Amino acid sequence: MSISENILRLKSLIPQQVTLIAVSKTKPITSVLEAYEAGQKDFGENYVQELVDKHIELPKDINWHFIGHLQTNKVKYIAPFVYMIHGVDSIKLLTEINKEAKKNNRVINCLLQLYIAKEETKFGLDFEEASALLTSNAFLDLKHISIQGFMAMASNTDDEVQIENEFKNVLQFKNRYPQFPILSIGMSSDYGIAIKQGSTHIRVGSLIFGERNYNNK
Ligand SMILES: *Cc1c(COP(=O)(O)O)cnc(C)c1O
């Protein structure tokens, strides 16, 4: 199936209120354009340089979501245009985003990344760290960021019960913050489970664009 067919099929499968973020990392401009022409406006990228290059080349009404691990020294490159930063996991990073947003006269939407997987490799805050951050004085001073909610990744496993339980925990935590509308959970392999657990934004790459080949990078 083509990229545009994949987009239309996915959109027909998910509830209307769930936002589909097409994860285009490692994929060429032509593939992003094909998705865009099928009506897709939200795209996700993991690498700063690739995001900057794509932003320059592609239509300016795209909402660019940064979903990777963001280093503080690279915030300045995406601050002028990024629509939302999903992977925020420290007050240090938030403070830097705030500083660069202020320089650009903007308020940048951010999601706190929560650590829910039973794996050592994933980034993120545990629930206690996230609530401590949200009540800290350092956080309350930041006027150029807007926390919209939370992002999380489930364990990389075939065990659907485990994935469901991890998403359930994150939904329960999110429900303690009714002021935050967004829950960014669910990827190609688990978006269906995520939507049942209250996902508002799914981040889908390979189901739309095909498998990624990292050797090209
Ligand atoms: C790559 C990536 C995705 C998309 O993964 P697929 O399995 O290709 O859908 C979603 N979220 C994050 C954070 C990613 O890095």
The ligand as an SDF file (V2000), in Angstrom:
LIG
                    3D

 15 15  0  0  0  0  0  0  0  0999 V2000
   10.3460    6.0530   16.1330 C   0  0  0  0  0  0  0  0  0  0  0  0
    9.3880    6.4650   17.1810 C   0  0  0  0  0  0  0  0  0  0  0  0
    8.0010    6.2430   17.0330 C   0  0  0  0  0  0  0  0  0  0  0  0
    7.3910    5.5110   15.8430 C   0  0  0  0  0  0  0  0  0  0  0  0
    7.7050    4.1660   15.8970 O   0  0  0  0  0  0  0  0  0  0  0  0
    6.9760    3.1000   14.9080 P   0  0  0  0  0  0  0  0  0  0  0  0
    7.1480    1.8230   15.6360 O   0  0  0  0  0  0  0  0  0  0  0  0
    7.7190    3.1470   13.6290 O   0  0  0  0  0  0  0  0  0  0  0  0
    5.5710    3.5050   14.7710 O   0  0  0  0  0  0  0  0  0  0  0  0
    7.1560    6.7070   18.0330 C   0  0  0  0  0  0  0  0  0  0  0  0
    7.6290    7.3440   19.1190 N   0  0  0  0  0  0  0  0  0  0  0  0
    8.9470    7.5560   19.3010 C   0  0  0  0  0  0  0  0  0  0  0  0
    9.3960    8.2580   20.5300 C   0  0  0  0  0  0  0  0  0  0  0  0
    9.8630    7.1130   18.3600 C   0  0  0  0  0  0  0  0  0  0  0  0
   11.1690    7.3110   18.5660 O   0  0  0  0  0  0  0  0  0  0  0  0
  1  2  1  0
  2  3  1  0
  2 14  2  0
  3  4  1  0
  3 10  2  0
  4  5  1  0
  5  6  1  0
  6  7  2  0
  6  8  1  0
  6  9  1  0
 10 11  1  0
 11 12  2  0
 12 13  1  0
 12 14  1  0
 14 15  1  0
M  END
$$$$
